[in-house]
Amino acid sequence: MDTHGQNRITDKLDEIVNDQWRNPDDYLEPLTGVPHSKLRIGQFRLGAECDYADKKLDVYTIERRGSAYKPGDD
């Protein structure tokens, strides 16, 4: 991943966890067949989940959108 992609993802994650008006779950979309949700940032899709007990956003995967989608994904 190039530096621009890394910065874009980092900036968006910072925005999500610091947004005073929206809950982090508002940014996530359900994903079929896996226990976590998806988050779209530009050309990337992240597998992520909110952990309210520890006050953090867990990121499990980062993939380009074209290669991330598989049959059955919503």
C-alpha positions as CSV (number, residue, x, y, z in Angstrom):
1,M,0.0,0.0,0.0
2,D,1.4,3.4,-0.9
3,T,1.8,6.3,1.6
4,H,-1.3,8.1,0.3
5,G,-3.5,5.0,0.9
6,Q,-2.0,4.6,4.4
7,N,-2.6,8.3,5.3
8,R,-6.2,8.2,3.9
9,I,-7.0,5.1,6.0
10,T,-5.4,6.6,9.1
11,D,-7.1,9.9,8.7
12,K,-10.5,8.3,8.3
13,L,-10.1,6.0,11.3
14,D,-9.1,9.1,13.4
15,E,-12.2,10.9,12.2
16,I,-14.4,7.9,13.1
17,V,-13.2,7.5,16.6
18,N,-13.2,11.2,17.3
19,D,-16.5,12.1,15.7
20,Q,-18.6,13.8,18.4
21,W,-21.9,13.5,16.4
22,R,-21.9,10.0,15.1
23,N,-21.4,6.6,16.7
24,P,-18.6,4.5,15.1
25,D,-21.1,1.8,14.2
26,D,-22.8,4.4,11.9
27,Y,-19.8,4.1,9.6
28,L,-19.8,0.2,9.5
29,E,-21.9,-2.0,7.2
30,P,-22.9,-5.6,7.9
31,L,-20.9,-8.2,6.0
32,T,-22.3,-11.7,5.3
33,G,-20.4,-14.8,6.5
34,V,-18.0,-13.1,8.9
35,P,-18.3,-11.9,12.5
36,H,-17.2,-8.3,11.7
37,S,-18.5,-5.5,9.6
38,K,-17.0,-3.6,6.6
39,L,-15.8,-0.1,6.3
40,R,-15.2,1.5,3.0
41,I,-12.4,4.1,2.7
42,G,-11.7,5.2,-0.9
43,Q,-10.5,2.1,-2.8
44,F,-10.1,0.0,0.3
45,R,-12.4,-2.1,2.4
46,L,-11.6,-2.8,6.0
47,G,-13.0,-5.6,8.1
48,A,-13.7,-3.9,11.4
49,E,-15.7,-4.1,14.6
50,C,-16.4,-1.6,17.5
51,D,-15.2,-2.8,20.9
52,Y,-17.1,-0.5,23.3
53,A,-15.9,-2.3,26.4
54,D,-12.3,-1.3,25.6
55,K,-13.2,1.9,23.7
56,K,-11.5,0.9,20.4
57,L,-12.2,0.1,16.8
58,D,-10.6,-3.2,15.9
59,V,-9.5,-3.6,12.3
60,Y,-9.0,-7.2,11.1
61,T,-8.4,-6.8,7.3
62,I,-7.5,-4.2,4.8
63,E,-8.0,-5.0,1.1
64,R,-8.5,-3.2,-2.1
65,R,-12.2,-3.2,-2.9
66,G,-11.9,-5.0,-6.2
67,S,-10.2,-8.0,-4.7
68,A,-12.0,-7.9,-1.4
69,Y,-15.5,-8.6,-2.6
70,K,-16.5,-12.2,-2.8
71,P,-19.8,-13.9,-3.7
72,G,-22.3,-13.5,-0.9
73,D,-20.8,-10.2,0.3
74,D,-23.5,-7.5,0.9
